[in-house]
């Protein structure tokens, strides 16, 4: 038996925005992992880190290794927005 579900325009808008945000978060997490792997982090350590943890690691490495790496700070800010 098929079930028909009615969605309002606002339901569809909310779903599309959620999918787009999830895609952005994964993109930013992937970028952060690549940068941290270049510094010697292992994929096993990085695979389970949340967005907040990845942002914290980027900021820590930025502070310890570089005087200021604006691109990393920007990426960390983007990851902080997702906060999980």
OpenMM code with the backbone's topology and positions (N, CA, C; nanometers):
from openmm import Vec3, app, unit

residues = "UNK UNK UNK UNK UNK UNK UNK UNK UNK UNK UNK UNK UNK UNK UNK UNK UNK UNK UNK UNK UNK UNK UNK UNK UNK UNK UNK UNK UNK UNK UNK UNK UNK UNK UNK UNK UNK UNK UNK UNK UNK UNK UNK UNK UNK UNK UNK UNK UNK UNK UNK UNK UNK UNK UNK UNK UNK UNK UNK UNK UNK UNK UNK UNK UNK UNK UNK UNK UNK UNK UNK UNK UNK UNK UNK UNK UNK UNK UNK UNK UNK UNK UNK UNK".split()
positions = [
    Vec3(0.0830, -0.1158, 0.0000),
    Vec3(0.0000, 0.0000, 0.0000),
    Vec3(0.0894, 0.1248, 0.0000),
    Vec3(0.0622, 0.2175, -0.0883),
    Vec3(0.1380, 0.3419, -0.0962),
    Vec3(0.0780, 0.4444, -0.0036),
    Vec3(0.1664, 0.5276, 0.0498),
    Vec3(0.1214, 0.6322, 0.1407),
    Vec3(0.1549, 0.7674, 0.0793),
    Vec3(0.0599, 0.8555, 0.0753),
    Vec3(0.0802, 0.9886, 0.0194),
    Vec3(0.1048, 1.0853, 0.1354),
    Vec3(0.2146, 1.1581, 0.1228),
    Vec3(0.2495, 1.2577, 0.2239),
    Vec3(0.2428, 1.3938, 0.1585),
    Vec3(0.1707, 1.4829, 0.2198),
    Vec3(0.1597, 1.6186, 0.1665),
    Vec3(0.2604, 1.7083, 0.2367),
    Vec3(0.3345, 1.7826, 0.1564),
    Vec3(0.4330, 1.8758, 0.2096),
    Vec3(0.3972, 2.0170, 0.1663),
    Vec3(0.4158, 2.1077, 0.2570),
    Vec3(0.3936, 2.2475, 0.2216),
    Vec3(0.5211, 2.3023, 0.1581),
    Vec3(0.5106, 2.4191, 0.1020),
    Vec3(0.6275, 2.4838, 0.0425),
    Vec3(0.7344, 2.5091, 0.1486),
    Vec3(0.6912, 2.5481, 0.2677),
    Vec3(0.7883, 2.5728, 0.3750),
    Vec3(0.8566, 2.4434, 0.4187),
    Vec3(0.7850, 2.3299, 0.4164),
    Vec3(0.8473, 2.2001, 0.4467),
    Vec3(0.9572, 2.1690, 0.3461),
    Vec3(0.9262, 2.1874, 0.2187),
    Vec3(1.0243, 2.1610, 0.1130),
    Vec3(1.1446, 2.2539, 0.1241),
    Vec3(1.1198, 2.3802, 0.1535),
    Vec3(1.2280, 2.4776, 0.1689),
    Vec3(1.3194, 2.4369, 0.2834),
    Vec3(1.2609, 2.3978, 0.3950),
    Vec3(1.3389, 2.3561, 0.5115),
    Vec3(1.4243, 2.2317, 0.4799),
    Vec3(1.3668, 2.1361, 0.4087),
    Vec3(1.4392, 2.0142, 0.3718),
    Vec3(1.5559, 2.0454, 0.2794),
    Vec3(1.5323, 2.1294, 0.1799),
    Vec3(1.6391, 2.1648, 0.0847),
    Vec3(1.7516, 2.2391, 0.1562),
    Vec3(1.7179, 2.3330, 0.2439),
    Vec3(1.8208, 2.4065, 0.3180),
    Vec3(1.9023, 2.3126, 0.4055),
    Vec3(1.8363, 2.2177, 0.4675),
    Vec3(1.9060, 2.1216, 0.5537),
    Vec3(2.0050, 2.0370, 0.4733),
    Vec3(1.9623, 1.9899, 0.3573),
    Vec3(2.0506, 1.9100, 0.2717),
    Vec3(2.1709, 1.9921, 0.2257),
    Vec3(2.1476, 2.1163, 0.1876),
    Vec3(2.2568, 2.2042, 0.1440),
    Vec3(2.3548, 2.2285, 0.2580),
    Vec3(2.3041, 2.2537, 0.3792),
    Vec3(2.3915, 2.2765, 0.4946),
    Vec3(2.4730, 2.1529, 0.5291),
    Vec3(2.4115, 2.0356, 0.5211),
    Vec3(2.4846, 1.9120, 0.5491),
    Vec3(2.5962, 1.8921, 0.4474),
    Vec3(2.5695, 1.9256, 0.3219),
    Vec3(2.6701, 1.9135, 0.2167),
    Vec3(2.7859, 2.0105, 0.2416),
    Vec3(2.7534, 2.1333, 0.2814),
    Vec3(2.8572, 2.2332, 0.3112),
    Vec3(2.9431, 2.1875, 0.4285),
    Vec3(2.8780, 2.1359, 0.5320),
    Vec3(2.9524, 2.0914, 0.6494),
    Vec3(3.0514, 1.9815, 0.6120),
    Vec3(3.0075, 1.8853, 0.5334),
    Vec3(3.0971, 1.7767, 0.4926),
    Vec3(3.2138, 1.8300, 0.4095),
    Vec3(3.1861, 1.9274, 0.3239),
    Vec3(3.2922, 1.9878, 0.2429),
    Vec3(3.3963, 2.0548, 0.3326),
    Vec3(3.3507, 2.1331, 0.4305),
    Vec3(3.4430, 2.2020, 0.5211),
    Vec3(3.5206, 2.1030, 0.6072),
    Vec3(3.4538, 1.9978, 0.6531),
    Vec3(3.5227, 1.8968, 0.7331),
    Vec3(3.6309, 1.8274, 0.6506),
    Vec3(3.5997, 1.7997, 0.5248),
    Vec3(3.6974, 1.7355, 0.4358),
    Vec3(3.8187, 1.8262, 0.4156),
    Vec3(3.7954, 1.9560, 0.3933),
    Vec3(3.9056, 2.0518, 0.3767),
    Vec3(3.9919, 2.0573, 0.5021),
    Vec3(3.9277, 2.0602, 0.6191),
    Vec3(4.0017, 2.0670, 0.7453),
    Vec3(4.0859, 1.9417, 0.7644),
    Vec3(4.0296, 1.8252, 0.7335),
    Vec3(4.1055, 1.7000, 0.7475),
    Vec3(4.2279, 1.6988, 0.6568),
    Vec3(4.2124, 1.7475, 0.5345),
    Vec3(4.3257, 1.7516, 0.4410),
    Vec3(4.4372, 1.8395, 0.4971),
    Vec3(4.4016, 1.9575, 0.5463),
    Vec3(4.5025, 2.0485, 0.6010),
    Vec3(4.5724, 1.9875, 0.7222),
    Vec3(4.4954, 1.9232, 0.8094),
    Vec3(4.5549, 1.8634, 0.9286),
    Vec3(4.6397, 1.7403, 0.8947),
    Vec3(4.6006, 1.6650, 0.7917),
    Vec3(4.6836, 1.5512, 0.7492),
    Vec3(4.8177, 1.5988, 0.6954),
    Vec3(4.8194, 1.7145, 0.6312),
    Vec3(4.9455, 1.7705, 0.5818),
    Vec3(5.0416, 1.8016, 0.6972),
    Vec3(4.9861, 1.8222, 0.8162),
    Vec3(5.0684, 1.8520, 0.9335),
    Vec3(5.1052, 1.7271, 1.0121),
    Vec3(5.0594, 1.6113, 0.9660),
    Vec3(5.0985, 1.4870, 1.0306),
    Vec3(4.9898, 1.4149, 1.1075),
    Vec3(4.8697, 1.4699, 1.1123),
    Vec3(4.7596, 1.3992, 1.1770),
    Vec3(4.7252, 1.2757, 1.0936),
    Vec3(4.6854, 1.1683, 1.1586),
    Vec3(4.6495, 1.0470, 1.0853),
    Vec3(4.5001, 1.0461, 1.0556),
    Vec3(4.4610, 0.9839, 0.9456),
    Vec3(4.3183, 0.9764, 0.9112),
    Vec3(4.2347, 0.9111, 1.0210),
    Vec3(4.2915, 0.8126, 1.0902),
    Vec3(4.2158, 0.7467, 1.1972),
    Vec3(4.1805, 0.8428, 1.3097),
    Vec3(4.2704, 0.9340, 1.3403),
    Vec3(4.2446, 1.0328, 1.4452),
    Vec3(4.1393, 1.1325, 1.3983),
    Vec3(4.1457, 1.1701, 1.2730),
    Vec3(4.0588, 1.2763, 1.2207),
    Vec3(3.9179, 1.2305, 1.1857),
    Vec3(3.8994, 1.1030, 1.1565),
    Vec3(3.7709, 1.0586, 1.1027),
    Vec3(3.6522, 1.0773, 1.1971),
    Vec3(3.6753, 1.0708, 1.3267),
    Vec3(3.5642, 1.0806, 1.4209),
    Vec3(3.5492, 1.2175, 1.4859),
    Vec3(3.6296, 1.3154, 1.4433),
    Vec3(3.6214, 1.4474, 1.5039),
    Vec3(3.5001, 1.5246, 1.4521),
    Vec3(3.4339, 1.5939, 1.5424),
    Vec3(3.3188, 1.6764, 1.5050),
    Vec3(3.3682, 1.8056, 1.4401),
    Vec3(3.2760, 1.8831, 1.3914),
    Vec3(3.3100, 2.0121, 1.3303),
    Vec3(3.3807, 2.1023, 1.4306),
    Vec3(3.3290, 2.1076, 1.5538),
    Vec3(3.3898, 2.1916, 1.6583),
    Vec3(3.5320, 2.1450, 1.6897),
    Vec3(3.5526, 2.0143, 1.6982),
    Vec3(3.6852, 1.9611, 1.7296),
    Vec3(3.7843, 1.9883, 1.6170),
    Vec3(3.7380, 1.9766, 1.4937),
    Vec3(3.8250, 2.0084, 1.3797),
    Vec3(3.8612, 2.1566, 1.3808),
    Vec3(3.7637, 2.2429, 1.4095),
    Vec3(3.7899, 2.3871, 1.4157),
    Vec3(3.8912, 2.4171, 1.5255),
    Vec3(3.8751, 2.3537, 1.6409),
    Vec3(3.9674, 2.3749, 1.7535),
    Vec3(4.1091, 2.3308, 1.7157),
    Vec3(4.1211, 2.2173, 1.6470),
    Vec3(4.2527, 2.1677, 1.6048),
    Vec3(4.3179, 2.2618, 1.5051),
    Vec3(4.2393, 2.3126, 1.4109),
    Vec3(4.2937, 2.4079, 1.3126),
    Vec3(4.3449, 2.5336, 1.3821),
    Vec3(4.2667, 2.5848, 1.4750),
    Vec3(4.3087, 2.7062, 1.5465),
    Vec3(4.4348, 2.6819, 1.6297),
    Vec3(4.4410, 2.5658, 1.6946),
    Vec3(4.5579, 2.5339, 1.7762),
    Vec3(4.6831, 2.5245, 1.6890),
    Vec3(4.6729, 2.4552, 1.5769),
    Vec3(4.7872, 2.4419, 1.4863),
    Vec3(4.8240, 2.5761, 1.4248),
    Vec3(4.7247, 2.6556, 1.3931),
    Vec3(4.7482, 2.7883, 1.3366),
    Vec3(4.8271, 2.8734, 1.4351),
    Vec3(4.7881, 2.8670, 1.5610),
    Vec3(4.8544, 2.9455, 1.6647),
    Vec3(4.9962, 2.8939, 1.6912),
    Vec3(5.0143, 2.7623, 1.6945),
    Vec3(5.1430, 2.7026, 1.7282),
    Vec3(5.2454, 2.7098, 1.6146),
    Vec3(5.2015, 2.6979, 1.4924),
    Vec3(5.2942, 2.6866, 1.3798),
    Vec3(5.3087, 2.8127, 1.2966),
    Vec3(5.2053, 2.8922, 1.2921),
    Vec3(5.2053, 3.0093, 1.2056),
    Vec3(5.1663, 3.1318, 1.2875),
    Vec3(5.2124, 3.2457, 1.2447),
    Vec3(5.1701, 3.3672, 1.3156),
    Vec3(5.0221, 3.3927, 1.2879),
    Vec3(4.9812, 3.3730, 1.1647),
    Vec3(4.8406, 3.3870, 1.1306),
    Vec3(4.8174, 3.3297, 0.9918),
    Vec3(4.7312, 3.2354, 0.9841),
    Vec3(4.6960, 3.1736, 0.8564),
    Vec3(4.5474, 3.2001, 0.8367),
    Vec3(4.5133, 3.3103, 0.7705),
    Vec3(4.3750, 3.3566, 0.7596),
    Vec3(4.2818, 3.2529, 0.6977),
    Vec3(4.3328, 3.1749, 0.6037),
    Vec3(4.2495, 3.0746, 0.5381),
    Vec3(4.2031, 2.9685, 0.6386),
    Vec3(4.2917, 2.9286, 0.7281),
    Vec3(4.2563, 2.8302, 0.8299),
    Vec3(4.1569, 2.8881, 0.9290),
    Vec3(4.1774, 3.0115, 0.9666),
    Vec3(4.0854, 3.0758, 1.0611),
    Vec3(3.9462, 3.0857, 0.9996),
    Vec3(3.9402, 3.1176, 0.8721),
    Vec3(3.8128, 3.1257, 0.8017),
    Vec3(3.7450, 2.9890, 0.7978),
    Vec3(3.8214, 2.8844, 0.7691),
    Vec3(3.7663, 2.7487, 0.7654),
    Vec3(3.7178, 2.7076, 0.9046),
    Vec3(3.7932, 2.7413, 1.0078),
    Vec3(3.7529, 2.7100, 1.1451),
    Vec3(3.6221, 2.7828, 1.1801),
    Vec3(3.6079, 2.9067, 1.1372),
    Vec3(3.4835, 2.9811, 1.1612),
    Vec3(3.3643, 2.9136, 1.0932),
    Vec3(3.3850, 2.8670, 0.9716),
    Vec3(3.2769, 2.7997, 0.8987),
    Vec3(3.2373, 2.6712, 0.9706),
    Vec3(3.3360, 2.5958, 1.0208),
    Vec3(3.3051, 2.4724, 1.0921),
    Vec3(3.2325, 2.4996, 1.2229),
    Vec3(3.2681, 2.6078, 1.2898),
    Vec3(3.2031, 2.6434, 1.4161),
    Vec3(3.0549, 2.6686, 1.3995),
    Vec3(3.0154, 2.7130, 1.2834),
    Vec3(2.8736, 2.7399, 1.2603),
    Vec3(2.7873, 2.6140, 1.2697),
    Vec3(2.8463, 2.4984, 1.2407),
    Vec3(2.7692, 2.3740, 1.2441),
    Vec3(2.7627, 2.3174, 1.3840),
    Vec3(2.8688, 2.3323, 1.4614),
    Vec3(2.8696, 2.3043, 1.6030),
    Vec3(2.8246, 2.1689, 1.6525),
    Vec3(2.8504, 2.0626, 1.5811),
    Vec3(2.8165, 1.9308, 1.6374),
    Vec3(2.9378, 1.8453, 1.6496),
] * unit.nanometer
topology = app.Topology()
chain = topology.addChain("A")
for resn in residues:
    res = topology.addResidue(resn, chain)
    for name in ("N", "CA", "C"):
        topology.addAtom(name, app.Element.getBySymbol(name[0]), res)
